[in-house]
Every structure is written in structure tokens, then in C-alpha cells.
Amino acid sequence: MGLDIMQEIDMIAERVIAIIAEQAMLEPGDISRDSKLGDLGIDSLGLVECIFGIEESFGITVPFNANTPDQPGFDISSVGAIIAEVEKLVARQAA
């Protein structure tokens, strides 16, 4: 039997936070869902590295263009928003 949905969501959140923490050179426990990437010291290059890490970790394609980061398609306004976007992409891929 597979993981229940809450366990899967928790695993996604943990992996996304771990990827962001590695890029920010912080401990995962130092990052909350309310954290903003800029506040964590992640610049535009760091953001791109996070996106690549997420794509590789989850086997998904993130609809994000570094040249137009404010365009709709992938909400990067906070760590929680990124987690929610990854959850949607993973669910879409599994469907």
C-alpha cells in the first residue's frame, strides 16, 4: 500500500525545504513556510539552482522563467508557496 496523502505532502515539504536550505547554507529547521527566499539570502542564481534541484529531485518540469520571475506559472513568493506549487506539479504528474 502507498503512503497516505498527508505523509506524501510532508515528504514533499521536507525535500523542498532541504533543497532550499542547502542553497541558503542553512539548516532545514531554520526555514519556515513563511520564509521568503530573499530573506534567506537566496539571489536569482540561487533561485535557479533551487528550481533545478526541485526538478531533479521530483522528476518534474517547473514552469519558471528566470528572465520573468514575476510572471504567473510558479509562485515563488515564499517557501510555503513553492511547496504548494511542487505539490500541484507532483499530483499532476501522478494523474
C-alpha positions as CSV (number, residue, x, y, z in Angstrom):
1,M,0.0,0.0,0.0
2,G,1.3,3.5,-0.8
3,L,1.8,6.4,1.5
4,D,-1.2,8.3,2.7
5,I,-1.7,11.8,1.2
6,M,-0.5,13.6,4.4
7,Q,2.7,11.6,4.6
8,E,3.4,12.4,0.9
9,I,2.7,16.1,1.4
10,D,5.1,16.1,4.4
11,M,7.8,14.4,2.4
12,I,7.4,16.9,-0.4
13,A,7.7,19.8,2.1
14,E,10.7,18.3,3.7
15,R,12.5,17.7,0.4
16,V,11.7,21.2,-0.9
17,I,12.9,22.8,2.4
18,A,16.1,20.6,2.3
19,I,16.9,21.9,-1.3
20,I,16.3,25.5,-0.3
21,A,18.3,25.1,3.0
22,E,21.3,23.6,1.0
23,Q,21.2,26.6,-1.4
24,A,20.9,29.1,1.5
25,M,23.6,27.2,3.5
26,L,21.2,27.0,6.5
27,E,19.8,24.1,8.5
28,P,16.3,23.0,7.4
29,G,15.0,23.8,10.8
30,D,15.9,27.4,10.2
31,I,13.4,27.7,7.4
32,S,9.7,28.0,7.8
33,R,6.9,28.0,5.2
34,D,6.6,31.8,5.7
35,S,10.3,32.4,4.8
36,K,11.0,34.5,1.8
37,L,13.9,33.4,-0.5
38,G,15.4,36.9,-0.3
39,D,15.4,36.8,3.5
40,L,17.2,33.5,3.4
41,G,20.0,35.1,1.3
42,I,18.9,33.4,-2.0
43,D,19.5,35.6,-5.0
44,S,18.3,35.0,-8.6
45,L,21.1,32.5,-9.3
46,G,20.3,30.6,-6.1
47,L,16.7,30.5,-7.1
48,V,17.6,28.9,-10.4
49,E,19.7,26.4,-8.5
50,C,16.7,25.6,-6.3
51,I,14.4,25.2,-9.3
52,F,16.9,22.8,-10.9
53,G,17.2,20.9,-7.6
54,I,13.4,20.6,-7.3
55,E,13.1,19.4,-10.9
56,E,15.8,16.8,-10.4
57,S,14.5,15.6,-7.0
58,F,10.9,15.2,-8.1
59,G,11.3,14.4,-11.8
60,I,9.1,17.3,-12.8
61,T,9.4,20.4,-15.0
62,V,8.8,23.6,-13.2
63,P,7.2,26.3,-15.3
64,F,9.5,29.1,-14.3
65,N,11.4,31.6,-16.4
66,A,14.3,33.3,-14.7
67,N,14.1,36.2,-17.1
68,T,10.5,36.9,-16.0
69,P,10.3,35.7,-12.3
70,D,7.1,37.7,-11.6
71,Q,5.1,36.1,-14.4
72,P,2.4,33.7,-13.2
73,G,3.1,30.0,-13.5
74,F,5.1,29.2,-10.4
75,D,4.6,31.1,-7.2
76,I,8.0,31.9,-5.5
77,S,6.6,34.4,-3.0
78,S,7.5,32.2,0.0
79,V,8.8,28.7,0.8
80,G,5.2,27.7,1.5
81,A,4.1,28.9,-1.9
82,I,6.9,26.9,-3.6
83,I,5.9,23.8,-1.6
84,A,2.3,24.2,-2.7
85,E,3.3,24.6,-6.4
86,V,5.5,21.5,-6.2
87,E,2.7,19.5,-4.6
88,K,0.4,20.5,-7.6
89,L,3.1,19.6,-10.1
90,V,3.7,16.2,-8.5
91,A,0.0,15.5,-8.3
92,R,-0.5,16.4,-11.9
93,Q,2.4,14.1,-12.9
94,A,0.9,11.2,-11.0
95,A,-2.5,11.6,-12.5
